[in-house]
Amino acid sequence: MLIEFEGENTGRITMFGDVATKLLKLMGQSGQPEGALREEDIPEALSHLKLALANMQEPETEDDEEAETPVSLHTRAQPLIELLESSIEKGGYFMWKEQ
């Protein structure tokens, strides 16, 4: 499953469903594959997301150069954070839906 995020006056991004659901929950949302935020609710959701990520411990990785290093949730959240910030700057609603 893929989830597409889009602001009314911004671009859009697509994420894998499991990561998108985690990030939605960190934003204080239900994690449902479809939803929306009113313009006035976006700053609070962004604040929840940033605070949750700041308080989250990333798993330690081993120094084995051959081992595949997983992409952290912090890194995966960055495009969503930028899209939310852009939505705040440009105004309008913010929504997500399953693809």
C-alpha positions in Angstrom: 0.0 0.0 0.0 1.1 3.5 -0.8 -0.1 6.8 0.8 0.0 10.1 -1.0 0.3 13.3 1.0 -0.8 16.6 -0.6 -1.3 20.2 0.5 -3.9 22.3 -1.2 -1.3 24.8 -2.5 1.8 22.6 -2.4 3.2 19.5 -4.2 2.7 15.9 -3.2 4.7 13.0 -1.9 4.1 9.3 -1.8 5.2 7.0 1.0 5.0 3.3 1.8 1.9 2.7 3.9 3.6 1.3 7.0 5.9 4.3 7.3 3.1 6.8 6.5 0.9 5.2 9.1 3.6 5.6 11.8 4.2 9.2 10.8 0.5 10.0 10.8 0.2 8.5 14.3 3.1 10.6 15.5 1.3 13.6 14.1 -1.6 12.8 16.4 -3.8 11.4 13.7 -5.6 8.0 13.7 -3.3 6.4 11.1 -6.2 5.8 8.7 -5.1 5.7 5.0 -7.3 8.6 4.1 -7.8 11.9 6.0 -7.3 15.6 6.0 -6.3 18.5 8.2 -7.8 21.9 8.1 -5.4 24.8 7.6 -5.5 25.8 11.2 -4.7 22.3 12.4 -1.5 21.8 10.4 0.9 23.6 12.8 -0.2 21.5 15.7 0.2 18.2 13.7 3.7 19.3 12.6 4.6 20.2 16.2 3.4 16.7 17.4 5.5 15.0 14.7 8.7 17.0 15.4 8.4 16.4 19.1 7.7 12.7 18.8 10.7 12.3 16.4 12.9 14.3 18.8 12.0 12.0 21.7 12.4 8.8 19.7 15.6 6.8 20.1 17.0 5.5 16.8 18.2 1.9 16.9 22.0 1.5 17.0 23.6 0.1 13.9 26.5 -2.2 13.7 29.8 -1.1 12.1 29.7 -3.9 9.6 30.2 -2.1 6.3 28.6 -5.0 4.4 25.4 -4.9 6.4 22.5 -3.0 4.9 21.7 0.1 7.0 18.0 0.7 7.3 16.7 4.2 6.6 15.7 5.9 9.9 12.2 7.1 10.5 13.7 10.6 11.1 15.1 10.5 7.5 11.8 9.1 6.1 9.9 11.9 7.9 11.8 14.7 6.3 9.8 15.1 3.1 6.6 15.0 5.1 7.9 17.7 7.4 8.9 19.9 4.5 5.5 19.4 2.9 3.7 20.3 6.1 5.9 23.4 6.5 5.2 24.4 2.9 1.5 23.9 3.6 1.7 26.3 6.6 3.6 28.9 4.5 1.3 28.7 1.5 -2.0 28.0 3.3 -4.8 25.6 2.5 -5.8 22.2 3.7 -3.5 19.1 3.9 -4.7 15.6 3.0 -3.6 12.1 2.5 -5.1 9.1 0.6 -4.3 5.6 -0.3 -2.9 5.0 -3.8 
